Amino acid sequence: MEKVLLSIISAAGLCAVLCHAERRYHFVYEEKNMAEARSYCREKYTDLATIDHMNDVKILNDMADLSRMNYSEFSYRAWIGLYDDMNSWRWSLTNTSFYKPGENEFRNWKYREPGNYKGREHCVNMEHNGLWRDGWCEFPLQPVCSDITGSNVTFVLAPTTMSWSDAQSYCREHHTDLASVRNMEENQKIREQIGQVVWIGLSRESWKWLDGSRSTFRYWKTGEPDNKYWNAMCVAADFGNSGKWEDWPCHYKRAFICYSVPVSKQVIKVRLVKQSSSLDLNDPAVLEDMLKELRQNLRDQGVTQDVRLSWRKQADGKVFHKEKKKEKKKRNKIRMTRKSDL
């Protein structure tokens, strides 16, 4: 189906309404572990708290009742919606046709790996014995690249050390990609070429918000995250220390913070530009296709809350009408007047 181009003004206007919906926080002082807190927030509100900036931190510090967060140990902490996804390992080479069933999940971890030391190990290296470890992505190591031609794969050891992200860029520029290891046979081929620790193409995402938000705001306490306690994959704010964040094992029971977004209805006028004069904008299939594009546009701009979009029909049962020449001329005149005023 032919795509319809949304005018920049219309798309931006839609996001302006939905991107800045007010988020309301709710402290819950009933002690729960992270999984229980998440379920509670999703049932009663929207989700566990996502925190975007220092203004949110100030709001939460003002709301916190320390007298209701006294535990047998580590008081004044409350769960928020940030977590470390230990199951998000993925290969740099994402072409699914390269992997036969099960090959994408092949792993050859060393004992007690991945360890996530200090909560900062998100990239994978291979030791000279062929076993894998997770490590700091910034550490300089030689990478193993792959050259792929049809079903043939050749592994090439790069001549210099670099970080994992630089290794990915290097391999993609000079070869096909960082090495994917699909089975023990390929693992052995790489092992035979190396005499030291090297980067391979496996990595994972770091800290993520449960609601899917792309917010990069962080408010860690000094030295955090440190994975001091094994499997510290969840985050609590310490309101005995200005609401700063710590990583903790998810089984601890403590207070938590939910958020909700008020339900509101907004009507947005959308102006569209057709690529083809034969395209019927009022065709139900075309209307549904455009709604899908709008939903994706909102997701790309970070709108993750529950947003429902629908078309509003006019008196004649149609959604769109062709813009009259007089209206178009008037609109252009207004634009020119505004430009001259600047």
Secondary structure, DSSP 4 states (H G I P E B T S, - for coil): ----EEPHHHHHHHHHHHTTPPPEEEEEEEEE-HHHHHHHHHHHSSEEPP--SHHHHHHHHHH--GGG---SSSTTEEEEEEEE-TT--EES---GGGS-TTGGG---BPTT----GGG-EEEEEE-TTS-EEEEETTS-BEEEEEEEETTEEEEEE-SS-B-HHHHHHHHHHHSSEEPP--SHHHHHHHHTT-SS-EEEEEE---EEETT--------BPTT-S---STT--EEEEETTTTTEEEEE-TT--EEEEEEE-----------EE-S-TT--TTSHHHHHHHHHHHHHHHHHTT--S-----PPP-TTS-S--PPPHHHHHHHHHHHHHHHHH-
